């Protein structure tokens, strides 16, 4: 994998459903993996920064896992709410690269219906 | 409110115009970034400044000229742009230390249309 890939591209769920998305990235020279939430007409907002293989992070109903050896991260949302509707971006930082140089995926657009 | 402001929020300019985008961060961060978001493409990093020094230029055409007079302000000077440069331009800032390495704080963006 040369780029950061996210799947699915979009997702429609009902309120209360749990869901998850995937971020795949090159595993060589890995330094950190970022997740951001981007709501329409707002600024992207950081959710998690993960660096270690096996890392798991949680913020409320949202959690993420990281596998640096195989090059993927999962983002989970438990009991989706309409306010979770947003585009979720992941970004990878290379080891030895310029500080803060993130390579972003295209994102997964989540729509939660009431 | 992320602590990063951008002006203007919307800009329409002709191909022969010269304009500037402004970004200001009130977070005490030492790094600032310009990103471009085109339709159906990922966020693309354009420039990185650390402690006012440019550390990254991702092969950006010279019609885009960044300026960082201090660690709180970042400008993007635009001249003789092309219609394909129409996009959302986002500014971000980060701190190099702390538990969330280079976690970036984004501004609301400037929606640029080149006619």
gemmi code that builds the backbone of each chain (N, CA, C; Angstrom):
import gemmi

chains = {
    "A": [
        ("UNK", (0.861, -1.190, 0.000), (0.000, 0.000, 0.000), (0.900, 1.244, 0.000)),
        ("UNK", (0.709, 2.105, -0.984), (1.544, 3.294, -1.073), (0.910, 4.482, -0.368)),
        ("UNK", (-0.410, 4.533, -0.425), (-1.112, 5.668, 0.150), (-1.886, 5.234, 1.386)),
        ("UNK", (-2.509, 6.226, 2.016), (-3.408, 5.941, 3.121), (-4.799, 5.704, 2.526)),
        ("UNK", (-5.356, 4.544, 2.777), (-6.644, 4.175, 2.212), (-7.670, 4.037, 3.319)),
        ("UNK", (-8.867, 4.544, 3.079), (-9.934, 4.420, 4.072), (-11.154, 3.754, 3.444)),
        ("UNK", (-11.774, 2.891, 4.223), (-12.996, 2.243, 3.745), (-13.972, 2.055, 4.900)),
        ("UNK", (-15.299, 2.100, 4.616), (-15.830, 2.434, 3.294), (-15.721, 3.931, 3.015)),
        ("UNK", (-16.048, 4.324, 1.809), (-16.014, 5.740, 1.455), (-17.138, 6.488, 2.166)),
        ("UNK", (-18.319, 5.832, 2.267), (-19.436, 6.428, 2.987), (-20.245, 5.332, 3.653)),
        ("UNK", (-20.990, 5.754, 4.655), (-21.719, 4.794, 5.482), (-22.983, 5.459, 6.009)),
        ("UNK", (-24.111, 4.761, 5.886), (-25.374, 5.268, 6.416), (-25.866, 4.273, 7.460)),
        ("UNK", (-26.077, 4.740, 8.670), (-26.545, 3.859, 9.738), (-27.718, 4.501, 10.449)),
        ("UNK", (-28.442, 3.680, 11.212), (-29.540, 4.181, 12.036), (-29.012, 4.540, 13.417)),
        ("UNK", (-29.667, 5.506, 14.025), (-29.323, 5.882, 15.400), (-29.334, 4.630, 16.279)),
        ("UNK", (-28.289, 4.488, 17.089), (-28.191, 3.328, 17.973), (-27.328, 2.206, 17.427)),
        ("UNK", (-27.097, 2.212, 16.097), (-26.229, 1.180, 15.517), (-24.785, 1.432, 15.927)),
        ("UNK", (-24.021, 0.367, 16.036), (-22.578, 0.505, 16.214), (-21.912, 0.290, 14.860)),
        ("UNK", (-20.822, 0.951, 14.638), (-20.184, 0.886, 13.330), (-18.672, 0.976, 13.453)),
        ("UNK", (-17.980, 0.631, 12.375), (-16.526, 0.763, 12.388), (-16.017, 1.035, 10.987)),
        ("UNK", (-14.873, 1.710, 10.909), (-14.223, 2.018, 9.633), (-12.787, 1.546, 9.706)),
        ("UNK", (-12.187, 1.454, 8.518), (-10.812, 0.972, 8.414), (-9.914, 2.014, 7.782)),
        ("UNK", (-8.699, 2.098, 8.291), (-7.648, 2.920, 7.696), (-6.460, 2.000, 7.438)),
        ("UNK", (-5.999, 1.938, 6.195), (-4.843, 1.104, 5.837), (-3.706, 2.009, 5.382)),
        ("UNK", (-2.489, 1.657, 5.762), (-1.363, 2.540, 5.456), (-0.095, 1.716, 5.304)),
        ("UNK", (0.924, 2.292, 4.635), (2.206, 1.583, 4.525), (2.801, 1.376, 5.912)),
        ("UNK", (3.278, 0.180, 6.208), (3.784, -0.113, 7.546), (5.255, 0.277, 7.726)),
        ("UNK", (5.970, 0.510, 6.631), (7.387, 0.859, 6.764), (7.542, 2.307, 7.207)),
        ("UNK", (8.577, 2.556, 8.019), (8.874, 3.907, 8.502), (7.701, 4.567, 9.212)),
        ("UNK", (6.897, 3.773, 9.882), (5.726, 4.314, 10.576), (6.150, 5.067, 11.832)),
        ("UNK", (5.491, 6.209, 12.107), (5.772, 6.964, 13.323), (4.505, 7.171, 14.140)),
        ("UNK", (3.426, 7.607, 13.490), (2.186, 7.864, 14.225), (0.992, 7.813, 13.284)),
        ("UNK", (-0.161, 7.532, 13.874), (-1.420, 7.495, 13.133), (-2.405, 8.418, 13.835)),
        ("UNK", (-2.988, 9.342, 13.079), (-3.951, 10.312, 13.616), (-5.351, 10.010, 13.088)),
        ("UNK", (-6.362, 10.228, 13.923), (-7.757, 10.211, 13.490), (-8.358, 11.597, 13.757)),
        ("UNK", (-9.117, 12.101, 12.776), (-9.791, 13.389, 12.899), (-11.251, 13.220, 12.519)),
        ("UNK", (-12.093, 14.042, 13.132), (-13.511, 14.112, 12.759), (-13.748, 15.467, 12.133)),
        ("UNK", (-14.427, 15.486, 10.983), (-14.674, 16.729, 10.263), (-16.156, 16.845, 9.981)),
        ("UNK", (-16.799, 17.702, 10.771), (-18.215, 17.957, 10.563), (-18.373, 19.042, 9.497)),
        ("UNK", (-19.460, 18.973, 8.782), (-19.729, 19.931, 7.709), (-19.696, 21.351, 8.264)),
        ("UNK", (-19.040, 22.238, 7.547), (-18.944, 23.668, 7.889), (-18.146, 23.928, 9.174)),
        ("UNK", (-17.429, 22.930, 9.633), (-16.577, 23.134, 10.811), (-15.134, 22.758, 10.469)),
        ("UNK", (-14.233, 22.898, 11.464), (-12.831, 22.534, 11.270), (-12.625, 21.069, 11.634)),
        ("UNK", (-11.685, 20.395, 10.963), (-11.335, 19.039, 11.422), (-10.879, 19.097, 12.878)),
        ("UNK", (-11.296, 18.068, 13.638), (-10.998, 18.040, 15.070), (-10.295, 16.727, 15.400)),
        ("UNK", (-9.189, 16.799, 16.105), (-8.423, 15.591, 16.420), (-9.199, 14.682, 17.375)),
        ("UNK", (-9.184, 13.400, 17.072), (-9.765, 12.393, 17.959), (-8.665, 11.654, 18.712)),
        ("UNK", (-7.750, 11.061, 17.955), (-6.699, 10.244, 18.571), (-5.382, 10.417, 17.828)),
        ("UNK", (-4.289, 10.270, 18.580), (-2.962, 10.107, 18.009), (-2.390, 8.829, 18.602)),
        ("UNK", (-2.005, 7.894, 17.757), (-1.510, 6.603, 18.234), (-0.163, 6.305, 17.624)),
        ("UNK", (0.714, 5.707, 18.423), (2.064, 5.435, 17.956), (2.476, 3.975, 18.109)),
        ("UNK", (1.978, 3.288, 19.127), (2.489, 1.952, 19.435), (1.618, 0.848, 18.853)),
        ("UNK", (2.263, -0.198, 18.365), (1.525, -1.356, 17.878), (0.665, -1.919, 19.005)),
        ("UNK", (-0.607, -2.156, 18.720), (-1.505, -2.676, 19.745), (-2.195, -1.592, 20.557)),
        ("UNK", (-1.847, -0.331, 20.288), (-2.482, 0.792, 20.988), (-3.994, 0.716, 20.852)),
        ("UNK", (-4.687, 1.037, 21.939), (-6.134, 1.207, 21.889), (-6.442, 2.500, 22.623)),
        ("UNK", (-7.270, 3.351, 22.000), (-7.629, 4.605, 22.658), (-9.142, 4.755, 22.612)),
        ("UNK", (-9.656, 5.477, 23.620), (-11.108, 5.620, 23.730), (-11.453, 7.024, 24.153)),
        ("UNK", (-12.516, 7.553, 23.533), (-13.035, 8.862, 23.920), (-14.552, 8.753, 23.845)),
        ("UNK", (-15.172, 8.579, 25.022), (-16.633, 8.421, 25.041), (-17.044, 7.147, 24.319)),
        ("UNK", (-17.904, 7.284, 23.309), (-18.399, 6.117, 22.560), (-17.480, 5.750, 21.393)),
        ("UNK", (-16.429, 6.505, 21.188), (-15.531, 6.280, 20.060), (-14.225, 5.670, 20.556)),
        ("UNK", (-13.759, 4.645, 19.850), (-12.490, 4.026, 20.202), (-11.733, 3.682, 18.926)),
        ("UNK", (-10.430, 3.471, 19.078), (-9.594, 3.143, 17.922), (-8.523, 2.154, 18.333)),
        ("UNK", (-8.132, 1.325, 17.366), (-7.045, 0.364, 17.581), (-6.005, 0.556, 16.488)),
        ("UNK", (-4.808, 0.077, 16.757), (-3.709, 0.271, 15.815), (-2.884, -1.003, 15.675)),
        ("UNK", (-2.623, -1.396, 14.418), (-1.711, -2.501, 14.120), (-0.658, -1.964, 13.154)),
        ("UNK", (0.515, -1.669, 13.678), (1.553, -1.058, 12.840), (2.287, -2.088, 11.991)),
        ("UNK", (2.250, -3.357, 12.400), (2.977, -4.379, 11.640), (2.279, -4.698, 10.328)),
        ("UNK", (0.948, -4.731, 10.378), (0.197, -5.020, 9.150), (-0.362, -3.754, 8.510)),
        ("UNK", (-0.217, -2.635, 9.176), (-0.578, -1.351, 8.585), (-2.069, -1.074, 8.526)),
        ("UNK", (-2.755, -1.159, 9.666), (-4.163, -0.762, 9.665), (-4.573, -0.261, 11.043)),
        ("UNK", (-5.642, 0.524, 11.016), (-6.268, 1.034, 12.238), (-7.773, 0.970, 12.052)),
        ("UNK", (-8.478, 0.632, 13.121), (-9.935, 0.620, 13.100), (-10.462, 1.720, 14.011)),
        ("UNK", (-11.526, 2.369, 13.568), (-12.250, 3.324, 14.410), (-13.636, 2.750, 14.651)),
        ("UNK", (-14.033, 2.678, 15.923), (-15.333, 2.118, 16.294), (-16.193, 3.205, 16.911)),
        ("UNK", (-17.469, 3.222, 16.561), (-18.432, 4.102, 17.223), (-19.544, 3.214, 17.762)),
        ("UNK", (-19.736, 3.284, 19.064), (-20.752, 2.463, 19.723), (-22.030, 3.270, 19.875)),
        ("UNK", (-23.169, 2.692, 19.463), (-24.441, 3.398, 19.645), (-24.448, 4.757, 18.944)),
        ("UNK", (-24.306, 4.747, 17.619), (-24.192, 5.997, 16.850), (-25.343, 6.954, 17.133)),
        ("UNK", (-25.024, 8.227, 17.186), (-25.999, 9.300, 17.371), (-25.938, 10.237, 16.162)),
        ("UNK", (-27.033, 10.956, 15.888), (-27.013, 11.884, 14.742), (-25.839, 12.862, 14.786)),
        ("UNK", (-25.431, 13.263, 15.983), (-24.315, 14.210, 16.083), (-22.963, 13.577, 15.721)),
        ("UNK", (-22.933, 12.262, 15.524), (-21.711, 11.608, 15.064), (-21.538, 11.742, 13.552)),
        ("UNK", (-22.567, 12.238, 12.887), (-22.482, 12.410, 11.430), (-21.349, 13.362, 11.088)),
        ("UNK", (-20.410, 12.883, 10.301), (-19.211, 13.652, 9.962), (-18.365, 12.805, 9.015)),
        ("UNK", (-17.304, 13.415, 8.507), (-16.296, 12.654, 7.774), (-15.148, 12.359, 8.724)),
        ("UNK", (-14.743, 11.110, 8.776), (-13.677, 10.680, 9.671), (-12.419, 10.437, 8.846)),
        ("UNK", (-11.377, 11.185, 9.185), (-10.120, 11.135, 8.439), (-9.043, 10.449, 9.264)),
        ("UNK", (-8.250, 9.631, 8.604), (-7.043, 9.146, 9.263), (-5.835, 9.684, 8.499)),
        ("UNK", (-4.722, 9.798, 9.205), (-3.498, 10.343, 8.602), (-2.291, 9.674, 9.237)),
        ("UNK", (-1.314, 9.406, 8.418), (-0.111, 8.731, 8.887), (1.067, 9.692, 8.871)),
        ("UNK", (1.938, 9.559, 9.888), (3.166, 10.341, 9.923), (4.323, 9.372, 9.804)),
        ("UNK", (5.290, 9.712, 8.920), (6.434, 8.842, 8.726), (7.502, 9.110, 9.756)),
        ("UNK", (8.265, 8.095, 10.094), (9.432, 8.264, 10.937), (10.517, 8.939, 10.112)),
        ("UNK", (11.132, 9.965, 10.719), (12.203, 10.666, 10.027), (11.716, 11.740, 9.084)),
        ("UNK", (10.414, 11.877, 8.942), (9.885, 12.914, 8.065), (9.871, 14.258, 8.757)),
        ("UNK", (9.448, 15.252, 8.029), (9.349, 16.586, 8.599), (8.315, 16.587, 9.720)),
        ("UNK", (8.577, 17.361, 10.750), (7.670, 17.385, 11.891), (6.247, 17.673, 11.456)),
        ("UNK", (5.332, 16.837, 11.861), (3.925, 17.052, 11.585), (3.499, 16.770, 10.165)),
        ("UNK", (4.370, 16.185, 9.360), (4.016, 15.921, 7.960), (3.076, 14.738, 7.895)),
        ("UNK", (1.768, 15.016, 7.755), (0.748, 13.986, 7.744), (0.296, 13.681, 6.321)),
        ("UNK", (0.095, 12.392, 6.054), (-0.480, 11.954, 4.778), (-1.877, 11.448, 5.081)),
        ("UNK", (-2.867, 12.121, 4.534), (-4.261, 11.840, 4.845), (-4.886, 10.866, 3.860)),
        ("UNK", (-5.867, 10.100, 4.366), (-6.762, 9.357, 3.497), (-7.910, 10.261, 3.053)),
        ("UNK", (-8.761, 9.720, 2.179), (-9.879, 10.518, 1.670), (-11.031, 10.611, 2.663)),
        ("UNK", (-11.025, 9.768, 3.666), (-12.048, 9.844, 4.693), (-13.203, 8.885, 4.491)),
        ("UNK", (-13.924, 8.646, 5.577), (-15.181, 7.895, 5.550), (-16.273, 8.838, 6.015)),
        ("UNK", (-17.284, 9.027, 5.158), (-18.378, 9.929, 5.506), (-19.491, 9.130, 6.167)),
        ("UNK", (-19.764, 9.453, 7.415), (-20.794, 8.752, 8.191), (-22.048, 9.603, 8.301)),
        ("UNK", (-23.185, 9.008, 7.986), (-24.481, 9.667, 8.183), (-25.298, 8.804, 9.132)),
        ("UNK", (-25.771, 9.400, 10.217), (-26.560, 8.681, 11.204), (-27.985, 9.227, 11.165)),
        ("UNK", (-28.929, 8.348, 10.827), (-30.336, 8.768, 10.735), (-31.023, 8.601, 12.074)),
        ("UNK", (-31.821, 9.614, 12.485), (-32.546, 9.495, 13.758), (-33.631, 8.423, 13.676)),
    ],
    "B": [
        ("UNK", (-14.674, 26.342, 18.352), (-13.545, 27.281, 18.300), (-12.258, 26.542, 18.646)),
        ("UNK", (-11.370, 26.433, 17.649), (-10.168, 25.620, 17.840), (-8.973, 26.440, 18.283)),
        ("UNK", (-9.076, 27.771, 18.269), (-7.927, 28.607, 18.568), (-7.124, 28.954, 17.325)),
        ("UNK", (-7.610, 28.535, 16.152), (-6.952, 28.862, 14.888), (-7.980, 29.602, 14.023)),
        ("UNK", (-7.653, 30.813, 13.625), (-8.581, 31.598, 12.812), (-7.987, 31.819, 11.424)),
        ("UNK", (-8.889, 31.912, 10.448), (-8.465, 32.154, 9.078), (-9.325, 33.236, 8.461)),
        ("UNK", (-8.706, 34.108, 7.683), (-9.428, 35.114, 6.925), (-8.831, 35.258, 5.537)),
        ("UNK", (-9.659, 35.533, 4.525), (-11.119, 35.549, 4.601), (-11.674, 34.125, 4.615)),
        ("UNK", (-12.949, 33.965, 4.834), (-13.566, 32.642, 4.795), (-13.904, 32.243, 3.360)),
        ("UNK", (-14.191, 33.246, 2.542), (-14.489, 32.988, 1.128), (-13.738, 34.020, 0.297)),
        ("UNK", (-13.245, 33.578, -0.862), (-12.502, 34.480, -1.734), (-12.733, 34.069, -3.178)),
        ("UNK", (-13.117, 35.053, -3.988), (-13.228, 34.842, -5.429), (-12.214, 35.762, -6.081)),
        ("UNK", (-11.370, 35.212, -6.921), (-10.353, 36.035, -7.559), (-10.143, 35.620, -9.010)),
        ("UNK", (-9.767, 36.599, -9.801), (-9.433, 36.333, -11.186), (-8.022, 35.808, -11.302)),
        ("UNK", (-7.698, 35.269, -12.456), (-6.392, 34.629, -12.642), (-5.242, 35.630, -12.597)),
        ("UNK", (-5.530, 36.902, -12.797), (-4.437, 37.884, -12.789), (-4.318, 38.616, -11.447)),
        ("UNK", (-5.228, 38.319, -10.533), (-5.209, 39.007, -9.233), (-4.070, 38.521, -8.347)),
        ("UNK", (-3.778, 39.336, -7.321), (-2.904, 38.927, -6.219), (-3.704, 39.077, -4.934)),
        ("UNK", (-3.725, 38.042, -4.155), (-4.443, 38.066, -2.870), (-3.622, 37.297, -1.840)),
        ("UNK", (-3.996, 37.456, -0.574), (-3.320, 36.722, 0.499), (-4.335, 36.119, 1.450)),
        ("UNK", (-4.034, 34.910, 1.900), (-4.812, 34.269, 2.957), (-4.035, 34.425, 4.263)),
        ("UNK", (-4.799, 34.626, 5.346), (-4.165, 34.833, 6.648), (-4.618, 33.770, 7.633)),
        ("UNK", (-3.682, 33.330, 8.461), (-3.980, 32.369, 9.520), (-3.323, 32.857, 10.800)),
        ("UNK", (-4.043, 32.728, 11.903), (-3.494, 33.112, 13.204), (-3.847, 32.045, 14.224)),
        ("UNK", (-2.881, 31.642, 15.032), (-3.176, 30.678, 16.085), (-2.870, 31.289, 17.450)),
        ("UNK", (-3.782, 30.985, 18.409), (-3.701, 31.557, 19.749), (-3.391, 30.481, 20.779)),
        ("UNK", (-2.673, 29.447, 20.341), (-2.456, 28.267, 21.173), (-1.017, 28.139, 21.660)),
        ("UNK", (-0.145, 29.024, 21.224), (1.255, 28.928, 21.630), (2.008, 27.801, 20.953)),
        ("UNK", (1.488, 27.321, 19.821), (2.150, 26.235, 19.097), (3.367, 26.758, 18.332)),
        ("UNK", (4.273, 25.833, 17.999), (5.481, 26.250, 17.279), (5.481, 25.833, 15.816)),
        ("UNK", (4.510, 25.050, 15.384), (4.459, 24.614, 13.987), (3.141, 25.034, 13.357)),
        ("UNK", (3.190, 25.453, 12.091), (1.987, 25.843, 11.366), (2.039, 25.254, 9.964)),
        ("UNK", (0.852, 24.994, 9.402), (0.742, 24.241, 8.151), (-0.298, 24.874, 7.234)),
        ("UNK", (-0.069, 24.741, 5.928), (-1.097, 25.006, 4.936), (-1.457, 23.691, 4.254)),
        ("UNK", (-2.787, 23.440, 4.139), (-3.311, 22.282, 3.431), (-4.258, 22.744, 2.333)),
        ("UNK", (-4.372, 21.903, 1.310), (-5.342, 22.132, 0.239), (-6.306, 20.950, 0.189)),
        ("UNK", (-7.601, 21.270, 0.131), (-8.621, 20.227, 0.007), (-9.387, 20.459, -1.293)),
        ("UNK", (-9.110, 19.622, -2.279), (-9.843, 19.676, -3.542), (-10.927, 18.614, -3.501)),
        ("UNK", (-11.934, 18.804, -4.356), (-13.059, 17.863, -4.403), (-12.551, 16.447, -4.697)),
        ("UNK", (-13.045, 15.491, -3.915), (-12.768, 14.065, -4.114), (-11.292, 13.701, -3.949)),
        ("UNK", (-10.521, 14.563, -3.310), (-9.108, 14.268, -3.034), (-8.858, 14.360, -1.546)),
        ("UNK", (-7.821, 13.659, -1.053), (-7.493, 13.810, 0.369), (-6.907, 15.185, 0.650)),
        ("UNK", (-6.912, 15.552, 1.909), (-6.205, 16.759, 2.332), (-4.741, 16.638, 1.904)),
        ("UNK", (-4.235, 17.676, 1.236), (-2.855, 17.645, 0.762), (-2.043, 18.689, 1.508)),
        ("UNK", (-0.963, 18.248, 2.131), (-0.076, 19.184, 2.806), (0.681, 20.005, 1.774)),
        ("UNK", (0.690, 21.336, 1.987), (1.416, 22.215, 1.066), (2.741, 22.670, 1.690)),
        ("UNK", (2.653, 23.273, 2.856), (3.832, 23.840, 3.508), (3.788, 23.563, 5.005)),
        ("UNK", (5.003, 23.432, 5.594), (5.152, 23.299, 7.036), (6.165, 24.329, 7.510)),
        ("UNK", (5.833, 25.007, 8.597), (6.774, 25.919, 9.241), (6.951, 25.482, 10.690)),
        ("UNK", (8.219, 25.367, 11.099), (8.552, 25.105, 12.495), (9.395, 26.256, 13.014)),
        ("UNK", (8.936, 26.881, 14.104), (9.648, 28.034, 14.663), (9.991, 29.036, 13.557)),
        ("UNK", (9.019, 29.320, 12.725), (9.091, 30.303, 11.636), (9.947, 29.853, 10.451)),
        ("UNK", (10.549, 28.695, 10.507), (11.372, 28.223, 9.395), (10.597, 27.206, 8.557)),
        ("UNK", (10.638, 27.381, 7.253), (9.932, 26.438, 6.386), (10.700, 25.123, 6.350)),
        ("UNK", (10.016, 24.038, 6.719), (10.669, 22.739, 6.745), (10.110, 21.778, 5.703)),
        ("UNK", (9.035, 22.172, 5.045), (8.443, 21.286, 4.046), (7.786, 22.124, 2.960)),
        ("UNK", (8.028, 21.744, 1.737), (7.345, 22.339, 0.587), (7.046, 21.162, -0.331)),
        ("UNK", (5.794, 20.745, -0.335), (5.445, 19.526, -1.073), (5.224, 19.808, -2.547)),
        ("UNK", (6.292, 20.252, -3.219), (6.246, 20.480, -4.674), (5.094, 21.390, -5.061)),
        ("UNK", (4.925, 22.448, -4.300), (3.832, 23.383, -4.570), (4.292, 24.404, -5.609)),
        ("UNK", (3.453, 24.700, -6.614), (3.837, 25.689, -7.637), (4.179, 27.037, -7.020)),
        ("UNK", (5.060, 27.763, -7.678), (5.543, 29.029, -7.131), (4.478, 30.120, -7.107)),
        ("UNK", (3.340, 29.893, -7.741), (2.261, 30.885, -7.662), (1.648, 30.917, -6.260)),
        ("UNK", (2.018, 29.950, -5.408), (1.662, 29.956, -3.990), (2.925, 30.289, -3.204)),
        ("UNK", (2.886, 31.351, -2.422), (4.073, 31.788, -1.702), (3.737, 31.959, -0.226)),
        ("UNK", (4.263, 31.094, 0.654), (3.953, 31.219, 2.068), (4.866, 32.226, 2.758)),
        ("UNK", (4.364, 32.743, 3.879), (5.163, 33.639, 4.706), (4.801, 33.405, 6.159)),
        ("UNK", (5.809, 33.299, 7.021), (5.569, 33.072, 8.444), (6.394, 34.075, 9.237)),
        ("UNK", (5.841, 35.266, 9.515), (6.618, 36.311, 10.192), (6.908, 35.998, 11.654)),
        ("UNK", (6.066, 35.216, 12.291), (6.291, 34.778, 13.672), (5.516, 33.479, 13.875)),
        ("UNK", (5.694, 32.847, 15.009), (5.120, 31.510, 15.193), (3.603, 31.522, 15.358)),
        ("UNK", (2.987, 32.708, 15.422), (1.528, 32.778, 15.569), (0.806, 33.098, 14.276)),
        ("UNK", (1.532, 33.567, 13.270), (0.897, 34.018, 12.038), (1.479, 33.316, 10.823)),
        ("UNK", (0.597, 33.013, 9.895), (0.998, 32.363, 8.656), (0.171, 32.948, 7.522)),
        ("UNK", (0.842, 33.260, 6.419), (0.164, 33.806, 5.260), (0.395, 32.901, 4.053)),
        ("UNK", (-0.545, 32.955, 3.128), (-0.353, 32.298, 1.832), (-0.661, 33.332, 0.768)),
        ("UNK", (0.390, 33.777, 0.078), (0.235, 34.786, -0.959), (-0.046, 34.092, -2.286)),
        ("UNK", (-1.045, 34.591, -2.968), (-1.532, 33.959, -4.199), (-1.369, 34.916, -5.377)),
        ("UNK", (-0.843, 34.437, -6.492), (-0.755, 35.281, -7.682), (-0.784, 34.427, -8.940)),
        ("UNK", (-1.449, 34.939, -9.930), (-1.651, 34.274, -11.235), (-2.079, 32.827, -11.063)),
        ("UNK", (-3.152, 32.649, -10.283), (-3.661, 31.297, -10.051), (-4.427, 30.788, -11.266)),
        ("UNK", (-4.655, 29.478, -11.266), (-5.392, 28.810, -12.323), (-6.743, 28.334, -11.764)),
        ("UNK", (-7.728, 28.123, -12.625), (-9.023, 27.644, -12.125), (-8.908, 26.354, -11.315)),
        ("UNK", (-7.947, 25.490, -11.638), (-7.804, 24.227, -10.899), (-7.268, 24.437, -9.482)),
        ("UNK", (-6.882, 25.677, -9.163), (-6.446, 25.983, -7.800), (-7.633, 26.266, -6.883)),
        ("UNK", (-8.830, 26.314, -7.451), (-10.031, 26.502, -6.637), (-10.156, 25.320, -5.685)),
        ("UNK", (-10.271, 25.627, -4.401), (-10.280, 24.571, -3.382), (-10.533, 25.205, -2.023)),
        ("UNK", (-10.593, 24.365, -1.002), (-10.632, 24.828, 0.381), (-9.204, 24.796, 0.911)),
        ("UNK", (-8.732, 25.928, 1.434), (-7.377, 25.998, 1.970), (-7.479, 26.069, 3.495)),
        ("UNK", (-6.874, 25.074, 4.132), (-6.933, 24.962, 5.586), (-5.570, 25.262, 6.195)),
        ("UNK", (-5.609, 25.974, 7.294), (-4.415, 26.220, 8.082), (-4.510, 25.363, 9.347)),
        ("UNK", (-3.377, 24.920, 9.858), (-3.362, 24.151, 11.095), (-2.113, 24.503, 11.892)),
        ("UNK", (-2.150, 24.187, 13.193), (-0.966, 24.378, 14.028), (-0.817, 23.170, 14.945)),
        ("UNK", (0.390, 22.978, 15.460), (0.621, 21.874, 16.386), (1.820, 22.192, 17.265)),
        ("UNK", (1.943, 21.367, 18.313), (3.078, 21.476, 19.210), (3.902, 20.218, 19.041)),
        ("UNK", (5.218, 20.334, 19.104), (6.053, 19.168, 18.827), (6.245, 18.274, 20.038)),
        ("UNK", (5.820, 18.739, 21.204), (5.992, 17.915, 22.401), (4.647, 17.604, 23.013)),
        ("UNK", (4.638, 16.727, 24.001), (3.386, 16.381, 24.662), (2.917, 15.007, 24.252)),
        ("UNK", (1.859, 14.538, 24.892), (1.400, 13.167, 24.661), (0.802, 12.949, 23.284)),
        ("UNK", (0.270, 13.972, 22.677), (-0.362, 13.825, 21.360), (0.527, 14.456, 20.301)),
        ("UNK", (1.477, 13.658, 19.850), (2.493, 14.155, 18.943), (1.898, 14.820, 17.713)),
        ("UNK", (2.193, 16.094, 17.567), (1.815, 16.848, 16.372), (0.319, 16.805, 16.088)),
        ("UNK", (-0.488, 16.581, 17.125), (-1.942, 16.664, 16.947), (-2.237, 18.048, 16.392)),
        ("UNK", (-2.968, 18.085, 15.297), (-3.128, 19.353, 14.604), (-4.478, 19.991, 14.891)),
        ("UNK", (-4.422, 21.293, 15.086), (-5.602, 22.109, 15.323), (-5.841, 22.916, 14.050)),
        ("UNK", (-7.014, 22.708, 13.458), (-7.312, 23.304, 12.165), (-8.164, 24.560, 12.306)),
        ("UNK", (-7.943, 25.471, 11.374), (-8.831, 26.604, 11.224), (-10.040, 26.207, 10.389)),
        ("UNK", (-10.988, 27.143, 10.196), (-12.206, 26.841, 9.459), (-12.018, 26.799, 7.947)),
        ("UNK", (-10.884, 27.297, 7.457), (-10.613, 27.233, 6.027), (-11.038, 28.476, 5.262)),
        ("UNK", (-10.428, 28.657, 4.114), (-10.829, 29.682, 3.146), (-11.260, 28.952, 1.879)),
        ("UNK", (-12.497, 29.208, 1.470), (-12.999, 28.623, 0.218), (-12.601, 29.553, -0.911)),
        ("UNK", (-11.687, 29.120, -1.759), (-11.149, 29.941, -2.845), (-11.738, 29.503, -4.179)),
        ("UNK", (-12.219, 30.473, -4.928), (-12.704, 30.227, -6.283), (-11.907, 31.106, -7.239)),
        ("UNK", (-11.287, 30.493, -8.223), (-10.501, 31.225, -9.217), (-11.291, 31.242, -10.522)),
        ("UNK", (-11.580, 32.451, -10.995), (-12.408, 32.568, -12.204), (-11.569, 33.007, -13.402)),
    ],
}
model = gemmi.Model(1)
for chain_id, residues in chains.items():
    chain = gemmi.Chain(chain_id)
    for i, (resn, *xyz) in enumerate(residues, 1):
        res = gemmi.Residue()
        res.name, res.seqid = resn, gemmi.SeqId(i, " ")
        for name, pos in zip(("N", "CA", "C"), xyz):
            atom = gemmi.Atom()
            atom.name, atom.element = name, gemmi.Element(name[0])
            atom.pos, atom.b_iso = gemmi.Position(*pos), 0.0
            res.add_atom(atom)
        chain.add_residue(res)
    model.add_chain(chain)
structure = gemmi.Structure()
structure.add_model(model)
structure.setup_entities()
